[in-house]
Amino acid sequence: MTDQDPVYNEYTGKPLAEGGPVFEAARLGLEPPRFCGHCARRMIVQIVPDGWVARCSRHGEIDSKSRER
């Protein structure tokens, strides 16, 4: 990714530069992302017993464990 590449909101699919609301469930870490933060494509999301896994066809997989603080 270069400096000019846009970054997208993973919950709405809109560019972060546009702002917009952050849902409370997302803020609390209860909602999995639905859109890829790199390309805004809709991701395949699977809920698993200990969290979630989200896959972008272009940018790969992320999971809830990678987002733990």
Steps between C-alpha positions, in 0.01 A plus 500: 500500500630846413442830679231597245294183544173571681421327827143382552275461801472126563140530620350727231733461200534878461834686493619596849555855376120537476465432870171357613374316805678216672243255626506429873521123447802552273662733753458232768647232273174305480438551128729351235610722210290457185718685245871481421691801634729495194255470209148531653393163356237314696671227704385149582449492877473184704408502867691234693462397866786719617451802270483559123701460178464743206645436152560744216543335159792733427664575835463180700369420843473676833352364821383621838814368669715732288292793628533421873674761706 
